[in-house]
Amino acid sequence: MAKRLLKSVRVDGPEGRYVRVVFYDDGSLRFRVTNAGPMVITEAYIQGKNKHVILGVAPATTTSN
């Protein structure tokens, strides 16, 4: 059975950028940041049942050869 979208919330940021957070009926969520890539996950705190989850992302550093 496919998960069902419960709610989608847009959070506006500076310079026309925004984050969209999408909540699903199975308890999962997804977030999308406009005009942000490439990015890397810099922190992830996943503490346990009914606790806060914190994710941090930052622009990826690029190297040229």
Secondary structure, DSSP 8 states (H G I E B T S, - for coil): ----EEEEEEEE-GGG-EEEEEEETTS-EEEEETT--SEEEEEEEE--TTS-EEEEEEE------
